[in-house]
């Protein structure tokens, strides 16, 4: 890989890789298509590999191109994160942002951090399953309470605790009359979540229906917890949530039941692996004290 790898070319490459169309990628980047084509060809010459194959049937990534997509995204996110930190330092003052997934309460950690660093401005940001890792890697968040499954590449991950997952049902659904359910009871229902979020459900569903797990994100858009619950109440499907999240979003027209054969959800603290600061070390110490140290008798 050349020492002077151009970030602009990487952005162009990722856009084409995501759109699988030079026309759509050029429109997204607000540049002329011939310019984009020349830049991709220049990147291929620099790398010494072919990244795309173009034909009348469309544009596809070559095997080296497929392998390079994640690497390019990591480089771009790291560059973006560095730019954000430099700009923050230039504005003066000390600030740290902590992310958290629905159902997780970061209050005690934030309070302890402020006690250690009275001059530190601590902000909190609610994340979603879809962006909880990306927001850490691109610098929008310094450290975050994440829920698994999550891609831990490029992160320092500290497992903290687990909690049961439950299925959220309309109160009128026959399964709501039971004390608990099993995955086999659910797999014929419509799950209003992406396959990657609940892999156990899709594995059980494939075995029951003898159909493959859907390729790519399903559904095509990411719904918030509130939107998912509205759809459950409207009897359009069901969702799997950590128990604390289901309790936090209590409403009269839906209910939740434990799923006996569904493993618990793992909660962890995550921050960018190549970062090391006094504040991040302090957060590690605080969460170890709060979640991992055995209770004193």
N, C-alpha and C positions, 0 to 999 in steps of 0.2 A: 504494500500500500504506500503511495507516495507520501513524503513528509508534509507536503503543502496541500493536503486534501482540502478542496474548496467546499465550504459549508453550503454555498449557494447551489452547487451541483448536487450535493446530497439532498437538499430540499426538493430540487427538481426530480431527482430519482425517486424519492419517497412518494411524491405526488403522482407520478406515472405508475408506480407500483400499486398504489391504492386505487387509482381510477382505472388502470389497465386500458387507458386510452390516451394517446398524445393530445387529441383534440380537447377532451374534458380537462386533462391536467393543465394544458395551456390556458384554458379559460379560468380555471381555479387560481392559477398563478398570475393571471393578468399579463401574460406575455404572448408573443406571436409563436405559433406552432413551429415554424422553421428554426427559431432561436432555441426553443426547447429541444428539438431534435439534435441540433448541433452540440448543445451542452451535454446531452446524454452520450452522444458519440465520443465527445472529448473525455468524459468520465470513464467510459469503457476503455479508451486507449490508455488512460493513466493507470487503470487497474489491471489492464491486460486480460480482460474477460468480457464476454458478451453478456449483457444484463437482460436484454429483452429480445424476443423474436416477434417480428411484425409480419402479418399476413392478411389476406382478404378476410379471414375469419376473426381478426382482432389482434390484440397485443397480449402476450403472455410472458411471464418471467422465466428465465432460464434457471436451472438448478443453482448456479452461483448467484444469480439475482435474488432468488428466494432466500438464500443464506445471508445475503448482504442487507436485506431489509431491516431486520432487527438491529444489526450493528449500526446502520445509518441512523435509525431512530434514537438509539442510545447516545450517539455522538451529538446529534442535534439537541436532544434534551439536556445533555450536560452543558453544551454551549449556552443554551437559553438560561439554564439555572445560574451559570457563572455571571452572565450579563445582569440578571436580576440582583444577585448579591452585590455586585460592584456598584450598581446604581443605588441600592439601598445604603451601602456604606458612604457613598458620595453625599446622600441626603443628610447624613449624620444621625446620631441616635442609635440605640440598640433595639432590635425587634426580632421576634421569633414567632412563627405561625405553626400552630398545631392543628392537625386535621383529625376528624373523628367520623366514624360511620354511624348511621342511625341506630339508636338503642344503647350506644356507648356514651358514658358521661365522663368527659375529661376534666371536670371541675376540680377534683382533688389534686390532680397532677398540675394543673395550671396554677392553683393556689400555692402549692408547695414551691413551684418554680419562681413565682413572684416573691415569695418569702426569701428565697436564696438570692435573688437578683432584683432588689427594689427598683432599680432604674431601668429594668428590662420591660419593654412593652410586649405583652404576649397577646396574640390574636388567635381566635379559633375559627375554623372553617369546616362546615359539614361537607362530607364527600359522599360519593355513591360507589357501588361496586364497579361501575364502568370506569371511574377516573381516580380511584383511591391511590393507585400506584403511580399513574402518570403525573399527578399533581406533586408528588414527592420528587420524582425524577427530573421534572422540568423546573423545579425551584419555587413553585407557588406555595408549597408547604415545606417546612423544615423537618418536621417529624409528624407521624400520623398513626393513630390507632386504626389498624386495618383488620378486615375479616377475610379469612380464607374461604374459597380458593383465591390465591393471588400470586402473580408472577413475582418471585423474589429476586430475580436477576438484577444486579446493580444496587441491591439494598442490603443494609444490615437489618436483620429481622430478629426480634426478641419475643418469643411466644410468652403470653401472659396467663391466659386462662381459656377454658372452653365453656360453652353453654349449649343447652339442647336447642335443636331446630324443630319448628312446628309447622303444620300446614294450616293456612288460613282458608276458611270455607264460608259460604253464605250460611246464615243461621238456619235457612230452610233446607239445606242439603241433608240427605239421609245420613251421611257419615258424621254429621254434627251431633247425632244422638249417641254416638259411641264415646267412651272415655279416652280411647286412643286408637290409632290406625296404623297400618303398615304400608310400605311402598306399593305392594301389590294391589292395595285398595285404591291407589291414586293414579296409577299409570294410564288408565283409560281416560283420565280427565285432561283438560288443556292446561298446561303449565305456562303462566304468564311471565316467564323468565328466560334468559339466555341459557343455552345448553351448558356453557362453561361454568355458570354459577351454581348449578345443581347437578354435577356429573352422575351422582348415584341414581337420581330419578331417571335420567336418560338411559343409563345402563339397564335399569329394571324395566323401563318402557320398551327398549329394544328387544329384550328377552321375551316380554309378554306379547308384543305386537309383531315381533320378527321383522322389524323395520330398522334401518340404520339410524344412528344419531344424526340430527340435522347438521349439515355443513355450514359453518359460518354462524354469525350471531342470529339468534332467533328470540324474540321478534326483531324486525328490522330496525326498530327504534328502542331507545332505553327509556323505560317508564320510571317515574319516581315511586316511592313507597305509597304515597297518597293516591296516585293514579292507579297503581296496582290494586289497592284495596277498593277503590271505586269500581273497578272492573269485576273484582270478586263479588262485591255486593250486587252487581248487575248480572251475576251468574254467567259470566263469560269465561271463567276459569278459576284456577287456584294459584296460590303462591306459597313458597317455602320461605320462612323467615326465622332468624334467631328469636328465641323466646322473649328476650328483653325488648326487641323491636316490636314484636306483636303486642306486648303489654303496653308499650309507649303509645301505640297508635290504636288504642281501644275505640271501637265504635259499635253501636247497637245492632247493625245489620250484618256483621260478620263475627265469626268466632274462630278460635284456633284449637287444634288438638295435637298432642304429642305424636310423633312418628316413631314407633318402637325400634325399627331397624335402620334408622337414619343416624349416622354418626354425628356427634356434636360439632358445633361451629368453633373454630379456633380464632381467638383474638390475639393480635400481636402489635407491638410497637415497631415501626419501620422508619428508617431514614436512609439517605443516600450513603452508599458504602464508602465512598472516598472522602466523606466529610468527617472532620474531627474538630470539635470546638468545646469550650468549657460548658456552654449551655447544653449541648447534646449529651455530654458525659453526665451532667447533672440530671437530665431527664432519665437516663438509664438508671442512675442510682435511685431516683425517686420511684420509678415503676418497680424496681426490684424490691424496695421497701414496702410499697403498697400492695403488690400482687404476688411476689415470689418468696418473700421471707416467711418461714413458718410462724404461725401465730404463737405468741408467748403464752405459756400456761399461767 
